[in-house]
Amino acid sequence: MNNDTPKDVWNFPCEFPIKIVGLANEEFETSVLATIHKHFPNLAESAIAKNPSKDGKYLAITAVVNAESKVQ
């Protein structure tokens, strides 16, 4: 049985990708970006990628953040 927990596998600080997927609309994008910037106020725009689904119905936003701790 594998007893690894995130505490055992992650070494902080580290780059950590966060991916959020939702319906492609301005409210979703604005809400996600506001939440990301609330927790990571110094995150560069280049650390955020936006990728629409093939049909444009969904939007995936990936932010690569510098995680300082498991709690963060």
GROMACS elastic network, one bead per residue, 0.5 to 0.9 nm:
[ bonds ]
;  ai    aj funct       b0    kb
    2     5     6  0.87971   500
    3     8     6  0.89200   500
    4     7     6  0.78654   500
    4     8     6  0.57377   500
    4     9     6  0.66710   500
    5     8     6  0.52117   500
    5     9     6  0.64651   500
    5    10     6  0.86867   500
    6     9     6  0.51334   500
    6    10     6  0.57649   500
    6    70     6  0.78363   500
    7    10     6  0.57881   500
    7    11     6  0.78135   500
    7    70     6  0.70832   500
    8    11     6  0.79771   500
   10    13     6  0.86920   500
   10    14     6  0.78566   500
   10    70     6  0.83324   500
   11    14     6  0.64483   500
   11    69     6  0.85653   500
   12    15     6  0.86113   500
   12    66     6  0.88117   500
   12    67     6  0.67117   500
   12    68     6  0.55476   500
   12    69     6  0.57242   500
   12    70     6  0.77992   500
   13    66     6  0.65450   500
   13    67     6  0.54258   500
   13    69     6  0.64642   500
   14    65     6  0.81144   500
   14    66     6  0.55316   500
   14    67     6  0.54041   500
   14    68     6  0.68190   500
   14    69     6  0.85640   500
   15    64     6  0.62182   500
   15    65     6  0.55173   500
   15    67     6  0.60873   500
   15    68     6  0.89454   500
   16    63     6  0.81398   500
   16    64     6  0.54001   500
   16    65     6  0.52674   500
   16    66     6  0.61613   500
   16    67     6  0.61562   500
   17    62     6  0.64854   500
   17    63     6  0.56013   500
   17    65     6  0.62017   500
   17    66     6  0.87761   500
   18    61     6  0.80941   500
   18    62     6  0.54755   500
   18    63     6  0.52117   500
   18    64     6  0.61924   500
   18    65     6  0.74622   500
   19    60     6  0.67117   500
   19    61     6  0.56424   500
   19    63     6  0.65330   500
   19    64     6  0.86726   500
   20    32     6  0.76668   500
   20    59     6  0.82412   500
   20    60     6  0.56794   500
   20    61     6  0.52841   500
   20    62     6  0.64460   500
   20    63     6  0.86467   500
   21    24     6  0.86646   500
   21    58     6  0.68705   500
   21    59     6  0.56740   500
   21    61     6  0.63550   500
   21    62     6  0.87011   500
   22    25     6  0.84273   500
   22    28     6  0.67514   500
   22    29     6  0.84870   500
   22    57     6  0.86240   500
   22    58     6  0.55042   500
   22    59     6  0.56161   500
   22    60     6  0.67053   500
   22    61     6  0.86815   500
   23    28     6  0.68206   500
   23    29     6  0.88782   500
   23    56     6  0.88459   500
   23    57     6  0.59743   500
   23    59     6  0.60160   500
   23    60     6  0.88150   500
   24    27     6  0.85556   500
   24    28     6  0.67964   500
   24    29     6  0.73814   500
   24    52     6  0.73068   500
   24    53     6  0.86766   500
   24    56     6  0.68816   500
   24    57     6  0.55061   500
   24    60     6  0.83796   500
   25    28     6  0.55476   500
   25    29     6  0.64899   500
   25    30     6  0.87292   500
   25    57     6  0.85462   500
   25    58     6  0.82546   500
   25    59     6  0.80521   500
   26    29     6  0.51947   500
   26    30     6  0.59329   500
   26    31     6  0.84006   500
   27    30     6  0.52258   500
   27    31     6  0.59914   500
   27    32     6  0.85279   500
   28    31     6  0.52562   500
   28    32     6  0.61352   500
   28    33     6  0.85837   500
   28    59     6  0.86436   500
   29    32     6  0.52758   500
   29    33     6  0.61084   500
   29    34     6  0.84978   500
   29    59     6  0.80481   500
   29    61     6  0.79629   500
   30    33     6  0.52931   500
   30    34     6  0.60287   500
   30    35     6  0.85911   500
   31    34     6  0.51802   500
   31    35     6  0.62082   500
   31    36     6  0.86668   500
   32    35     6  0.52048   500
   32    36     6  0.62058   500
   32    37     6  0.86609   500
   32    61     6  0.79836   500
   33    36     6  0.50734   500
   33    37     6  0.61065   500
   33    38     6  0.84639   500
   33    48     6  0.88886   500
   33    61     6  0.85920   500
   34    37     6  0.51929   500
   34    38     6  0.60096   500
   34    39     6  0.88175   500
   35    38     6  0.50176   500
   35    39     6  0.65349   500
   35    40     6  0.85169   500
   36    39     6  0.55068   500
   36    40     6  0.58912   500
   36    41     6  0.76845   500
   36    43     6  0.83607   500
   36    63     6  0.77553   500
   37    42     6  0.74019   500
   37    43     6  0.68798   500
   38    41     6  0.56787   500
   39    72     6  0.82968   500
   40    43     6  0.55395   500
   40    65     6  0.73296   500
   40    66     6  0.83590   500
   41    44     6  0.87320   500
   43    46     6  0.83203   500
   43    47     6  0.67545   500
   43    48     6  0.83702   500
   43    63     6  0.86801   500
   43    64     6  0.86049   500
   43    65     6  0.70008   500
   43    66     6  0.84601   500
   44    47     6  0.54772   500
   44    48     6  0.74966   500
   45    48     6  0.54906   500
   45    49     6  0.83250   500
   45    63     6  0.89836   500
   46    49     6  0.73725   500
   46    63     6  0.89701   500
   47    62     6  0.80711   500
   47    63     6  0.56416   500
   47    64     6  0.53827   500
   47    65     6  0.72422   500
   48    61     6  0.69734   500
   48    62     6  0.56465   500
   48    64     6  0.66162   500
   48    65     6  0.88803   500
   49    60     6  0.80858   500
   49    61     6  0.56895   500
   49    62     6  0.51771   500
   49    63     6  0.64758   500
   49    64     6  0.87256   500
   50    59     6  0.68335   500
   50    60     6  0.57474   500
   50    62     6  0.65193   500
   50    63     6  0.88930   500
   51    58     6  0.85669   500
   51    59     6  0.57524   500
   51    60     6  0.51091   500
   51    61     6  0.64189   500
   51    62     6  0.83127   500
   52    55     6  0.77958   500
   52    56     6  0.53409   500
   52    57     6  0.73816   500
   52    58     6  0.57793   500
   52    60     6  0.61172   500
   52    61     6  0.86336   500
   53    57     6  0.62830   500
   53    58     6  0.52235   500
   53    59     6  0.60346   500
   53    60     6  0.75260   500
   54    57     6  0.78974   500
   54    58     6  0.84104   500
   55    58     6  0.77931   500
   56    59     6  0.72119   500
   67    70     6  0.75531   500
   67    72     6  0.65720   500
   68    71     6  0.84290   500
   68    72     6  0.66255   500
   69    72     6  0.53284   500
